[in-house]
Amino acid sequence: MNATALEARLAAFDLRNVHPNLRLGTASDRYAGWIGQIYPEHYAREVKARTRQLEDDRFEERVLPVASVRDYFAHFDVLELDFTFYRPLREPDGRPTASLFTLNQYATHAPAEARFLLKAPQQFFAATLRRNRSGRIRYEPNPHYLDAQACSRQFLEPACEVLGSRLLGVIFEQEYRRVSESPKPQAHLAALDAFFDALHPKVQAHLELRSPHLWTPAYFHWLAERGLGFVFSHWTWLPPLHRQWKLCGEHFTAADRNAVVRLLTPLRMTYAEAYALAYPFNRPVAELAETPQAEAMVRDVTFLVQAAAKEGAIVNVIANNRAWGNAPELARTIARSVLQTF
């Protein structure tokens, strides 16, 4: 494809198949702020609104129907679905949850070539859970932490049944914990090893531990030995992506040669701060997108794609509105950076 044709594709936000070692996608998809950019104008008649409270601020979230996913995949290679993080697909007694109904809708409307990354339910991988007790936020021990049998039965097995080959992988995210509140790295690693030893073997797992003091050499060796992916995460309290690459030994560890890069928030900026700046997600925001840190983030992602080309891996970049103001614009910026490099 010549340069003129390629630029025409990028101008229309067609970000598919930009490079053999890169897939571009976003974290969630149904944002009304993307109408006219990713979604046709007719979706403006189908928008539903819901209110969200973040700290002292209230926001009206405007979302499209799930059927819009067919238009999403006219622009992107992969989609991360986050709603599975909050509730499993089945209840303990096997009854389907609302999350399973929604996932079935995605499966119905997405094309055959669609690829999904799902977030594993926090119910099975978070050591503590956030609870509201009489208006006070508390973090309580999770009684189902690392329950592999329940995770397989209530999440992985139905996910595979619904998505089949379109399920590219599962992201296991574990919350940030202070050193004083964390187990010893060796004990933590032993617990993870027992958990993944008992899980569904057909699904590629990618781990995002948000406590970098648990990123020991033994942890990275274990990931490589088990063929589990390390999630490169641009998130509040984690080191920059280039530092993460150094820490993991400058190798991709997933058995299927897919790597996941999640661009979530600027470093040292909280979720609520980034959300408030990015809202309503319909354009890049200077405080997010026009900073030295943002430039470094794009540069680091481009470098990871170069490394993947050398190793025969594929980098799945998941852009978030909170990292830039508008996830499609962030994805397009990365596409252009990669194309200029190769």
Protein Blocks (a to p, Z undefined) as FASTA:
>chain_A
ZZklmmmmmmnopaghkbfkbccddedjkbfklgoklpcfklmmmcccddddehjbccdd
ddddfklmmmmmmmbmbdcdfklmmocfbdfkopacfklmmmmmmmmmpcfkbccddddd
fklmpfbdcddeehiacddddfkgoilklmmmmmmmmmmmmnmmmlnbdcdddddddfkl
pccfklmmmmmmmmmmmmcfkbccddddfbfklmcfklmmmmmmnopacdddddfklccf
klmmmmnoopafbfnlpacdddfbdehiafklmmmmmpgoiaccfklmmcfklmmmmmmm
mmmmmmmmmnopacdddddfklnopaklmmmmmmmmmmmmZZ
